[in-house]
Amino acid sequence: MDYHMAIPGNHQGGRREDLDNGYISHRASTETSGTPKHGLLYVPCNHSKMLSFFLIAAILSFLTFSCASPTDAGWKWRKPLRFTKEGTFQIAVFADLHFGESTCYQNCFIRYANSVIVMNRVLDAEDQQLVVLNGDLITGENAYLFNSTATIDQIVGPIVRRGLPFATTYGNHDSQFNLSRDAIFAHEHRYRNSMTNPMIRGGNAGVTNYYLPVYSSKGGREPCLILWFFDSRGGFYFQEQKANGDGLGQPDWVDQSVVEWFQQSNALLTQRYQRTIPSLAFVHIPTNASAALQTGPGVDPNTEPGINDDYPLAPQAQGWCPNGTDGGCDYGGQDTPFMQAVTTTPGLMALFSGHDHGNTWCYKWDQLVPGMLVAGNGLNLCFNQHSGYGGYGTWTRGAREIFVTEEKLANCEIDTWIRLETGAVVGSVTLNSTYGKDLYPATPNTNSSCPTCNYTIITPMPGSKDDMPQNKAKSISGTRKAIWNKIEQWMEICRKAGRRPPHAGLR
């Protein structure tokens, strides 16, 4: 091994009548249909084929403009992260974008375009110094082997065009038979804006395990904040399959080797700078502590504001057995070493996760929850907002914002909120010593939908009956004849639109 140094509410989902009206809508779950009050792309279902053709051409043009390429990366070098001259540092966290969800043409373009619009709106509304992509960038189940990472250009386009640095963790859907974490990293790292920097490789470590120092506004070479990134793995091993043709499942927890690397690296940082450096952490799949807090003490709409619709949530090691067997058990406990590590790390203020699209709350883990082996130490466990128009759920898309000031950092306090695609800000809280006791407004549970998007293939809720480990291995997808038919259809669309595809070939 190499070491290198805020709304509960009953989720009513996307009601069928909403999905047939031919527009994308934003409204509360109890609201009735109406005209759209925003600028997301939509197309009425009764439009003629000619209008659909022009829509395809327009979306191709939009995505071609929106996607990035390494030649316009915007930076001549990778600059160190630093607090602004005002003493602030802000992070925008997008999670579960799920690009490349289904085998479609017109409708998948609409979904990609809407996800890009979400990112543009959030980035325009805020003043962030770093963008974090917290897992499930791509729905790898539908990826084609020859260009499985092509959508990375579209994902990072809004970030690169603004000259912002970005850092990633990878999720369970980023590892599939035709898609590997290594391939995503290789594509991502062609951009000089990418801060992703794997520090432990080999074995079962995964890829996105690293830390980033953030330096003071006053200059100097001593970091005043550390950002930790962990790979919770999951999904399926690249180009491996069982005898029956099913994909070979990959463990979905932070590996023991990574836990040891984290503890050693943190100890070295403390020794080097002779002090505890405040820190934040990011991982795609939440730990079992989040599940235990949700089902045990419970999530209060005013002390832990946020959507709480994914109940019970899906933690690391779900579906695994204690002996390491994949399937047949509810929970294997393999994330226990990671939970022990994060709760015994002085200065670690919060751990941010995605994965469960229907949860957006933060919870102060300051107790031993019944059934748990690890007691909390006050670490805040937070969920992101579902950001993409891919993946299950119709909750209004958005991103979690994290706002750190040098002044509050002295007391290990940070502010965080959700910025929605509508422009609204919800779930704004201060993660301080009294969080969990302070009262906040409940977060409204609102939905957004894309009725004309192709939802015949939707990534299911993790742990649901639809999320069984099947993932039949395939060389590309379907028969060779079917593949070439799709390629010919794709090229015909591109020829009529007068443009190259926004990414090379089919997904």
PARO-51902 format. One record per residue (C-alpha): residue number from 1; x, y negated, z negated. Coordinates in steps of 0.02 Angstrom, whole numbers, plus 50000, padded with zeros to 5 digits. Layout:
<vexvexs>
{vexvex NUM, {X, Y, Z}}
...
</vexvexs>
This chain:
<vexvexs>
{vexvex 1, {50000, 50000, 50000}}
{vexvex 2, {50071, 49830, 50048}}
{vexvex 3, {50038, 49680, 49936}}
{vexvex 4, {50066, 49508, 50010}}
{vexvex 5, {50096, 49362, 49915}}
{vexvex 6, {48371, 48909, 49684}}
{vexvex 7, {48083, 49009, 49681}}
{vexvex 8, {48028, 49166, 49650}}
{vexvex 9, {47867, 49199, 49736}}
{vexvex 10, {47783, 49342, 49819}}
{vexvex 11, {47863, 49368, 49989}}
{vexvex 12, {47726, 49372, 50116}}
{vexvex 13, {47847, 49391, 50260}}
{vexvex 14, {47814, 49344, 50439}}
{vexvex 15, {47629, 49373, 50460}}
{vexvex 16, {47580, 49450, 50625}}
{vexvex 17, {47476, 49302, 50680}}
{vexvex 18, {47627, 49190, 50655}}
{vexvex 19, {47729, 49298, 50771}}
{vexvex 20, {47604, 49285, 50913}}
{vexvex 21, {47575, 49098, 50923}}
{vexvex 22, {47724, 49068, 51036}}
{vexvex 23, {47823, 48948, 50929}}
{vexvex 24, {47944, 48943, 50786}}
{vexvex 25, {47867, 48873, 50628}}
{vexvex 26, {47924, 48814, 50458}}
{vexvex 27, {47798, 48818, 50318}}
{vexvex 28, {47761, 48886, 50147}}
{vexvex 29, {47707, 49067, 50137}}
{vexvex 30, {47528, 49014, 50103}}
{vexvex 31, {47522, 48884, 50240}}
{vexvex 32, {47422, 48909, 50399}}
{vexvex 33, {47488, 48899, 50574}}
{vexvex 34, {47513, 48732, 50656}}
{vexvex 35, {47620, 48642, 50781}}
{vexvex 36, {47808, 48652, 50755}}
{vexvex 37, {47886, 48504, 50666}}
{vexvex 38, {48067, 48530, 50714}}
{vexvex 39, {48180, 48553, 50863}}
{vexvex 40, {48219, 48738, 50866}}
{vexvex 41, {48204, 48826, 51033}}
{vexvex 42, {48040, 48909, 51071}}
{vexvex 43, {47940, 48966, 51222}}
{vexvex 44, {47752, 48998, 51223}}
{vexvex 45, {47709, 49177, 51263}}
{vexvex 46, {47597, 49130, 51409}}
{vexvex 47, {47729, 49034, 51506}}
{vexvex 48, {47756, 49087, 51684}}
{vexvex 49, {47904, 49190, 51742}}
{vexvex 50, {47974, 49036, 51828}}
{vexvex 51, {47977, 48939, 51665}}
{vexvex 52, {48058, 49087, 51579}}
{vexvex 53, {48193, 49084, 51711}}
{vexvex 54, {48229, 48901, 51678}}
{vexvex 55, {48230, 48937, 51492}}
{vexvex 56, {48361, 49072, 51519}}
{vexvex 57, {48466, 48951, 51620}}
{vexvex 58, {48449, 48817, 51486}}
{vexvex 59, {48496, 48936, 51347}}
{vexvex 60, {48644, 49002, 51445}}
{vexvex 61, {48701, 48823, 51466}}
{vexvex 62, {48674, 48787, 51281}}
{vexvex 63, {48769, 48940, 51222}}
{vexvex 64, {48909, 48912, 51346}}
{vexvex 65, {48930, 48738, 51275}}
{vexvex 66, {48908, 48797, 51095}}
{vexvex 67, {49032, 48940, 51096}}
{vexvex 68, {49214, 48904, 51065}}
{vexvex 69, {49375, 48966, 51139}}
{vexvex 70, {49549, 48974, 51062}}
{vexvex 71, {49609, 48837, 51179}}
{vexvex 72, {49495, 48708, 51097}}
{vexvex 73, {49527, 48765, 50920}}
{vexvex 74, {49550, 48584, 50864}}
{vexvex 75, {49703, 48607, 50752}}
{vexvex 76, {49886, 48612, 50797}}
{vexvex 77, {49924, 48708, 50636}}
{vexvex 78, {49835, 48783, 50489}}
{vexvex 79, {49826, 48642, 50362}}
{vexvex 80, {49819, 48680, 50176}}
{vexvex 81, {49653, 48650, 50091}}
{vexvex 82, {49647, 48493, 49985}}
{vexvex 83, {49523, 48391, 49885}}
{vexvex 84, {49470, 48230, 49970}}
{vexvex 85, {49537, 48063, 49914}}
{vexvex 86, {49375, 48045, 49815}}
{vexvex 87, {49422, 48202, 49719}}
{vexvex 88, {49289, 48316, 49794}}
{vexvex 89, {49292, 48481, 49887}}
{vexvex 90, {49136, 48551, 49970}}
{vexvex 91, {49105, 48722, 50046}}
{vexvex 92, {48964, 48772, 50164}}
{vexvex 93, {48926, 48958, 50152}}
{vexvex 94, {48836, 49045, 50296}}
{vexvex 95, {48789, 49227, 50271}}
{vexvex 96, {48702, 49364, 50368}}
{vexvex 97, {48704, 49280, 50538}}
{vexvex 98, {48681, 49450, 50624}}
{vexvex 99, {48729, 49398, 50800}}
{vexvex 100, {48709, 49532, 50933}}
{vexvex 101, {48556, 49609, 50853}}
{vexvex 102, {48461, 49686, 50998}}
{vexvex 103, {48480, 49740, 51178}}
{vexvex 104, {48390, 49595, 51260}}
{vexvex 105, {48419, 49451, 51377}}
{vexvex 106, {48305, 49298, 51365}}
{vexvex 107, {48247, 49331, 51188}}
{vexvex 108, {48416, 49370, 51115}}
{vexvex 109, {48482, 49208, 51189}}
{vexvex 110, {48344, 49116, 51096}}
{vexvex 111, {48394, 49201, 50934}}
{vexvex 112, {48578, 49161, 50958}}
{vexvex 113, {48536, 48981, 51003}}
{vexvex 114, {48425, 48958, 50850}}
{vexvex 115, {48562, 49026, 50737}}
{vexvex 116, {48685, 48903, 50814}}
{vexvex 117, {48559, 48762, 50787}}
{vexvex 118, {48545, 48811, 50603}}
{vexvex 119, {48733, 48796, 50585}}
{vexvex 120, {48739, 48630, 50678}}
{vexvex 121, {48602, 48555, 50571}}
{vexvex 122, {48680, 48608, 50407}}
{vexvex 123, {48854, 48551, 50457}}
{vexvex 124, {48787, 48383, 50516}}
{vexvex 125, {48689, 48356, 50355}}
{vexvex 126, {48835, 48392, 50238}}
{vexvex 127, {49016, 48338, 50220}}
{vexvex 128, {49108, 48501, 50194}}
{vexvex 129, {49295, 48532, 50191}}
{vexvex 130, {49280, 48721, 50218}}
{vexvex 131, {49155, 48840, 50297}}
{vexvex 132, {49139, 49017, 50229}}
{vexvex 133, {49058, 49155, 50332}}
{vexvex 134, {49008, 49277, 50196}}
{vexvex 135, {48980, 49439, 50290}}
{vexvex 136, {48870, 49522, 50421}}
{vexvex 137, {48927, 49408, 50560}}
{vexvex 138, {48877, 49539, 50689}}
{vexvex 139, {48749, 49678, 50695}}
{vexvex 140, {48873, 49810, 50748}}
{vexvex 141, {48745, 49947, 50774}}
{vexvex 142, {48699, 49868, 50940}}
{vexvex 143, {48876, 49824, 50993}}
{vexvex 144, {48956, 49886, 51152}}
{vexvex 145, {49132, 49953, 51135}}
{vexvex 146, {49211, 49848, 51271}}
{vexvex 147, {49159, 49678, 51201}}
{vexvex 148, {49096, 49708, 51025}}
{vexvex 149, {49175, 49550, 50954}}
{vexvex 150, {49127, 49430, 51095}}
{vexvex 151, {48994, 49341, 50991}}
{vexvex 152, {49128, 49277, 50873}}
{vexvex 153, {49154, 49134, 50996}}
{vexvex 154, {48973, 49081, 50975}}
{vexvex 155, {48977, 49101, 50786}}
{vexvex 156, {49129, 48992, 50759}}
{vexvex 157, {49084, 48867, 50896}}
{vexvex 158, {48994, 48741, 50783}}
{vexvex 159, {49137, 48751, 50657}}
{vexvex 160, {49280, 48737, 50781}}
{vexvex 161, {49205, 48591, 50875}}
{vexvex 162, {49203, 48493, 50712}}
{vexvex 163, {49385, 48534, 50675}}
{vexvex 164, {49338, 48621, 50512}}
{vexvex 165, {49432, 48767, 50436}}
{vexvex 166, {49336, 48927, 50404}}
{vexvex 167, {49363, 49084, 50301}}
{vexvex 168, {49270, 49249, 50313}}
{vexvex 169, {49222, 49405, 50222}}
{vexvex 170, {49153, 49550, 50322}}
{vexvex 171, {48992, 49643, 50283}}
{vexvex 172, {48928, 49819, 50304}}
{vexvex 173, {48856, 49782, 50477}}
{vexvex 174, {49027, 49721, 50534}}
{vexvex 175, {49090, 49902, 50530}}
{vexvex 176, {49004, 50019, 50650}}
{vexvex 177, {49049, 50153, 50777}}
{vexvex 178, {49086, 50026, 50913}}
{vexvex 179, {49141, 49882, 50801}}
{vexvex 180, {49289, 49874, 50683}}
{vexvex 181, {49340, 49746, 50553}}
{vexvex 182, {49514, 49742, 50628}}
{vexvex 183, {49442, 49693, 50797}}
{vexvex 184, {49338, 49554, 50720}}
{vexvex 185, {49490, 49487, 50628}}
{vexvex 186, {49598, 49494, 50785}}
{vexvex 187, {49467, 49394, 50881}}
{vexvex 188, {49435, 49273, 50740}}
{vexvex 189, {49619, 49239, 50709}}
{vexvex 190, {49646, 49176, 50885}}
{vexvex 191, {49573, 49015, 50816}}
{vexvex 192, {49693, 48907, 50718}}
{vexvex 193, {49546, 48851, 50612}}
{vexvex 194, {49535, 49026, 50539}}
{vexvex 195, {49600, 49035, 50361}}
{vexvex 196, {49563, 49221, 50343}}
{vexvex 197, {49726, 49299, 50286}}
{vexvex 198, {49723, 49483, 50234}}
{vexvex 199, {49846, 49508, 50090}}
{vexvex 200, {49823, 49693, 50061}}
{vexvex 201, {49808, 49817, 50202}}
{vexvex 202, {49810, 50004, 50223}}
{vexvex 203, {49715, 50146, 50144}}
{vexvex 204, {49536, 50101, 50102}}
{vexvex 205, {49565, 49918, 50060}}
{vexvex 206, {49465, 49844, 50202}}
{vexvex 207, {49521, 49683, 50287}}
{vexvex 208, {49457, 49523, 50206}}
{vexvex 209, {49548, 49527, 50040}}
{vexvex 210, {49647, 49368, 50009}}
{vexvex 211, {49649, 49202, 49917}}
{vexvex 212, {49661, 49021, 49970}}
{vexvex 213, {49734, 48885, 49860}}
{vexvex 214, {49653, 48713, 49859}}
{vexvex 215, {49769, 48570, 49814}}
{vexvex 216, {49742, 48407, 49721}}
{vexvex 217, {49688, 48246, 49805}}
{vexvex 218, {49844, 48167, 49732}}
{vexvex 219, {49959, 48280, 49831}}
{vexvex 220, {50085, 48401, 49760}}
{vexvex 221, {50109, 48587, 49783}}
{vexvex 222, {50015, 48650, 49632}}
{vexvex 223, {49839, 48714, 49669}}
{vexvex 224, {49696, 48656, 49560}}
{vexvex 225, {49571, 48783, 49630}}
{vexvex 226, {49588, 48960, 49696}}
{vexvex 227, {49462, 49039, 49816}}
{vexvex 228, {49458, 49229, 49812}}
{vexvex 229, {49387, 49335, 49953}}
{vexvex 230, {49345, 49519, 49936}}
{vexvex 231, {49298, 49654, 50061}}
{vexvex 232, {49152, 49760, 49999}}
{vexvex 233, {49166, 49867, 50158}}
{vexvex 234, {49015, 49979, 50197}}
{vexvex 235, {48940, 50024, 50364}}
{vexvex 236, {49026, 50158, 50467}}
{vexvex 237, {49203, 50201, 50517}}
{vexvex 238, {49256, 50144, 50690}}
{vexvex 239, {49245, 50283, 50823}}
{vexvex 240, {49222, 50420, 50692}}
{vexvex 241, {49074, 50537, 50678}}
{vexvex 242, {49012, 50690, 50587}}
{vexvex 243, {48987, 50857, 50671}}
{vexvex 244, {48803, 50818, 50698}}
{vexvex 245, {48843, 50656, 50790}}
{vexvex 246, {48798, 50538, 50648}}
{vexvex 247, {48917, 50399, 50605}}
{vexvex 248, {49038, 50428, 50461}}
{vexvex 249, {48989, 50315, 50317}}
{vexvex 250, {49116, 50197, 50240}}
{vexvex 251, {49113, 50164, 50051}}
{vexvex 252, {49022, 50002, 50010}}
{vexvex 253, {49115, 49931, 49861}}
{vexvex 254, {49276, 49837, 49828}}
{vexvex 255, {49411, 49970, 49826}}
{vexvex 256, {49517, 50009, 49673}}
{vexvex 257, {49675, 49959, 49767}}
{vexvex 258, {49601, 49786, 49796}}
{vexvex 259, {49554, 49770, 49613}}
{vexvex 260, {49735, 49805, 49565}}
{vexvex 261, {49799, 49681, 49696}}
{vexvex 262, {49679, 49549, 49628}}
{vexvex 263, {49734, 49572, 49448}}
{vexvex 264, {49918, 49571, 49492}}
{vexvex 265, {49902, 49420, 49606}}
{vexvex 266, {49803, 49322, 49478}}
{vexvex 267, {49932, 49363, 49344}}
{vexvex 268, {50072, 49304, 49458}}
{vexvex 269, {49981, 49140, 49493}}
{vexvex 270, {49954, 49111, 49308}}
{vexvex 271, {50136, 49148, 49272}}
{vexvex 272, {50200, 49040, 49413}}
{vexvex 273, {50099, 48885, 49367}}
{vexvex 274, {50095, 48918, 49180}}
{vexvex 275, {49909, 48889, 49167}}
{vexvex 276, {49739, 48961, 49209}}
{vexvex 277, {49682, 48896, 49378}}
{vexvex 278, {49492, 48881, 49400}}
{vexvex 279, {49427, 48992, 49539}}
{vexvex 280, {49278, 49046, 49644}}
{vexvex 281, {49251, 49213, 49731}}
{vexvex 282, {49158, 49276, 49884}}
{vexvex 283, {49103, 49453, 49928}}
{vexvex 284, {48966, 49512, 50045}}
{vexvex 285, {48880, 49648, 49943}}
{vexvex 286, {48833, 49599, 49764}}
{vexvex 287, {48887, 49703, 49615}}
{vexvex 288, {48771, 49810, 49513}}
{vexvex 289, {48771, 49674, 49381}}
{vexvex 290, {48657, 49568, 49491}}
{vexvex 291, {48536, 49714, 49508}}
{vexvex 292, {48538, 49748, 49321}}
{vexvex 293, {48505, 49565, 49278}}
{vexvex 294, {48364, 49556, 49405}}
{vexvex 295, {48273, 49710, 49340}}
{vexvex 296, {48323, 49689, 49158}}
{vexvex 297, {48308, 49514, 49086}}
{vexvex 298, {48231, 49458, 49250}}
{vexvex 299, {48249, 49303, 49357}}
{vexvex 300, {48158, 49149, 49291}}
{vexvex 301, {48097, 49026, 49423}}
{vexvex 302, {48151, 48875, 49320}}
{vexvex 303, {48312, 48931, 49238}}
{vexvex 304, {48374, 49030, 49389}}
{vexvex 305, {48285, 48942, 49533}}
{vexvex 306, {48286, 49032, 49699}}
{vexvex 307, {48194, 49159, 49805}}
{vexvex 308, {48183, 49329, 49721}}
{vexvex 309, {48094, 49431, 49854}}
{vexvex 310, {48220, 49574, 49876}}
{vexvex 311, {48170, 49672, 49721}}
{vexvex 312, {48258, 49778, 49676}}
{vexvex 313, {48411, 49715, 49766}}
{vexvex 314, {48543, 49826, 49848}}
{vexvex 315, {48712, 49824, 49757}}
{vexvex 316, {48881, 49898, 49794}}
{vexvex 317, {48889, 50089, 49779}}
{vexvex 318, {48701, 50106, 49808}}
{vexvex 319, {48658, 50277, 49877}}
{vexvex 320, {48826, 50351, 49829}}
{vexvex 321, {48856, 50482, 49695}}
{vexvex 322, {48983, 50466, 49553}}
{vexvex 323, {49089, 50602, 49634}}
{vexvex 324, {49106, 50499, 49794}}
{vexvex 325, {48976, 50593, 49895}}
{vexvex 326, {48880, 50484, 50017}}
{vexvex 327, {48693, 50506, 49990}}
{vexvex 328, {48583, 50594, 49865}}
{vexvex 329, {48606, 50474, 49718}}
{vexvex 330, {48536, 50303, 49673}}
{vexvex 331, {48700, 50225, 49618}}
{vexvex 332, {48876, 50293, 49600}}
{vexvex 333, {48957, 50162, 49487}}
{vexvex 334, {49111, 50139, 49595}}
{vexvex 335, {49101, 49950, 49579}}
{vexvex 336, {49134, 49960, 49391}}
{vexvex 337, {49322, 49922, 49407}}
{vexvex 338, {49283, 49768, 49511}}
{vexvex 339, {49154, 49708, 49384}}
{vexvex 340, {49279, 49734, 49244}}
{vexvex 341, {49409, 49635, 49340}}
{vexvex 342, {49300, 49483, 49377}}
{vexvex 343, {49234, 49474, 49198}}
{vexvex 344, {49409, 49475, 49125}}
{vexvex 345, {49480, 49341, 49240}}
{vexvex 346, {49493, 49175, 49146}}
{vexvex 347, {49436, 49026, 49248}}
{vexvex 348, {49331, 49124, 49373}}
{vexvex 349, {49171, 49020, 49380}}
{vexvex 350, {49058, 49106, 49507}}
{vexvex 351, {49045, 49252, 49628}}
{vexvex 352, {48945, 49220, 49787}}
{vexvex 353, {48862, 49360, 49886}}
{vexvex 354, {48750, 49387, 50036}}
{vexvex 355, {48676, 49554, 50095}}
{vexvex 356, {48505, 49535, 50013}}
{vexvex 357, {48421, 49409, 50128}}
{vexvex 358, {48274, 49380, 50012}}
{vexvex 359, {48372, 49323, 49860}}
{vexvex 360, {48447, 49150, 49835}}
{vexvex 361, {48464, 49130, 49646}}
{vexvex 362, {48613, 49109, 49529}}
{vexvex 363, {48620, 49202, 49363}}
{vexvex 364, {48740, 49177, 49217}}
{vexvex 365, {48801, 49350, 49170}}
{vexvex 366, {48839, 49326, 48986}}
{vexvex 367, {48778, 49487, 48906}}
{vexvex 368, {48784, 49676, 48909}}
{vexvex 369, {48630, 49726, 49007}}
{vexvex 370, {48550, 49891, 48954}}
{vexvex 371, {48616, 50032, 49062}}
{vexvex 372, {48775, 49937, 49107}}
{vexvex 373, {48951, 49982, 49052}}
{vexvex 374, {49023, 49808, 49080}}
{vexvex 375, {48972, 49656, 48979}}
{vexvex 376, {48964, 49486, 49061}}
{vexvex 377, {49075, 49342, 49006}}
{vexvex 378, {48974, 49197, 49076}}
{vexvex 379, {49020, 49224, 49259}}
{vexvex 380, {48887, 49153, 49375}}
{vexvex 381, {48823, 49275, 49506}}
{vexvex 382, {48749, 49183, 49656}}
{vexvex 383, {48666, 49232, 49819}}
{vexvex 384, {48678, 49141, 49984}}
{vexvex 385, {48535, 49090, 50098}}
{vexvex 386, {48497, 49200, 50248}}
{vexvex 387, {48575, 49096, 50388}}
{vexvex 388, {48541, 49186, 50552}}
{vexvex 389, {48391, 49227, 50660}}
{vexvex 390, {48455, 49405, 50663}}
{vexvex 391, {48422, 49525, 50521}}
{vexvex 392, {48265, 49562, 50421}}
{vexvex 393, {48157, 49428, 50341}}
{vexvex 394, {48079, 49263, 50393}}
{vexvex 395, {48136, 49152, 50250}}
{vexvex 396, {48184, 48979, 50309}}
{vexvex 397, {48364, 48989, 50366}}
{vexvex 398, {48501, 48885, 50290}}
{vexvex 399, {48665, 48889, 50195}}
{vexvex 400, {48728, 48876, 50017}}
{vexvex 401, {48829, 48720, 49978}}
{vexvex 402, {48960, 48721, 49841}}
{vexvex 403, {49019, 48552, 49776}}
{vexvex 404, {49174, 48543, 49667}}
{vexvex 405, {49248, 48387, 49590}}
{vexvex 406, {49417, 48372, 49507}}
{vexvex 407, {49332, 48288, 49360}}
{vexvex 408, {49206, 48428, 49326}}
{vexvex 409, {49334, 48561, 49365}}
{vexvex 410, {49418, 48522, 49200}}
{vexvex 411, {49264, 48595, 49115}}
{vexvex 412, {49241, 48735, 49244}}
{vexvex 413, {49081, 48656, 49311}}
{vexvex 414, {49019, 48654, 49490}}
{vexvex 415, {48863, 48598, 49581}}
{vexvex 416, {48775, 48704, 49711}}
{vexvex 417, {48617, 48695, 49817}}
{vexvex 418, {48536, 48766, 49972}}
{vexvex 419, {48528, 48659, 50129}}
{vexvex 420, {48388, 48723, 50242}}
{vexvex 421, {48376, 48709, 50431}}
{vexvex 422, {48229, 48590, 50405}}
{vexvex 423, {48344, 48467, 50318}}
{vexvex 424, {48270, 48501, 50147}}
{vexvex 425, {48378, 48533, 49994}}
{vexvex 426, {48315, 48664, 49871}}
{vexvex 427, {48383, 48758, 49720}}
{vexvex 428, {48503, 48621, 49667}}
{vexvex 429, {48587, 48671, 49503}}
{vexvex 430, {48742, 48636, 49400}}
{vexvex 431, {48837, 48792, 49349}}
{vexvex 432, {48899, 48738, 49178}}
{vexvex 433, {48900, 48804, 49000}}
{vexvex 434, {48712, 48776, 48981}}
{vexvex 435, {48658, 48851, 49147}}
{vexvex 436, {48527, 48983, 49114}}
{vexvex 437, {48450, 48871, 48980}}
{vexvex 438, {48429, 48710, 49079}}
{vexvex 439, {48264, 48690, 49170}}
{vexvex 440, {48252, 48656, 49357}}
{vexvex 441, {48110, 48641, 49483}}
{vexvex 442, {48058, 48808, 49556}}
{vexvex 443, {48116, 48833, 49735}}
{vexvex 444, {47974, 48835, 49863}}
{vexvex 445, {47965, 48998, 49960}}
{vexvex 446, {47953, 48947, 50142}}
{vexvex 447, {47969, 49041, 50305}}
{vexvex 448, {48030, 49008, 50481}}
{vexvex 449, {47997, 49120, 50628}}
{vexvex 450, {48038, 49141, 50812}}
{vexvex 451, {47885, 49224, 50891}}
{vexvex 452, {47963, 49237, 51064}}
{vexvex 453, {48122, 49316, 50999}}
{vexvex 454, {48141, 49502, 51029}}
{vexvex 455, {48118, 49586, 50860}}
{vexvex 456, {48101, 49764, 50923}}
{vexvex 457, {48269, 49795, 50840}}
{vexvex 458, {48289, 49717, 50668}}
{vexvex 459, {48422, 49755, 50540}}
{vexvex 460, {48321, 49828, 50394}}
{vexvex 461, {48331, 49780, 50212}}
{vexvex 462, {48479, 49871, 50133}}
{vexvex 463, {48428, 50024, 50036}}
{vexvex 464, {48256, 50036, 50118}}
{vexvex 465, {48192, 50194, 50201}}
{vexvex 466, {48232, 50115, 50369}}
{vexvex 467, {48413, 50089, 50317}}
{vexvex 468, {48462, 50272, 50323}}
{vexvex 469, {48642, 50316, 50373}}
{vexvex 470, {48606, 50376, 50548}}
{vexvex 471, {48700, 50266, 50672}}
{vexvex 472, {48715, 50399, 50804}}
{vexvex 473, {48885, 50384, 50886}}
{vexvex 474, {48886, 50323, 51065}}
{vexvex 475, {49024, 50282, 51187}}
{vexvex 476, {48939, 50123, 51240}}
{vexvex 477, {48751, 50145, 51236}}
{vexvex 478, {48637, 50254, 51340}}
{vexvex 479, {48688, 50338, 51501}}
{vexvex 480, {48817, 50269, 51621}}
{vexvex 481, {48681, 50231, 51748}}
{vexvex 482, {48580, 50134, 51621}}
{vexvex 483, {48733, 50034, 51571}}
{vexvex 484, {48770, 49980, 51748}}
{vexvex 485, {48588, 49937, 51777}}
{vexvex 486, {48595, 49821, 51627}}
{vexvex 487, {48758, 49744, 51686}}
{vexvex 488, {48683, 49712, 51857}}
{vexvex 489, {48530, 49630, 51778}}
{vexvex 490, {48644, 49523, 51671}}
{vexvex 491, {48749, 49467, 51818}}
{vexvex 492, {48594, 49426, 51919}}
{vexvex 493, {48533, 49313, 51779}}
{vexvex 494, {48702, 49228, 51773}}
{vexvex 495, {48708, 49204, 51962}}
{vexvex 496, {48536, 49125, 51963}}
{vexvex 497, {48581, 49014, 51817}}
{vexvex 498, {48740, 48961, 51906}}
{vexvex 499, {48847, 48994, 51753}}
{vexvex 500, {48958, 49125, 51677}}
{vexvex 501, {48887, 49221, 51530}}
{vexvex 502, {48917, 49138, 51361}}
{vexvex 503, {49012, 49295, 51312}}
{vexvex 504, {49094, 49427, 51418}}
{vexvex 505, {48973, 49558, 51478}}
{vexvex 506, {48838, 49637, 51374}}
{vexvex 507, {48844, 49638, 51185}}
</vexvexs>
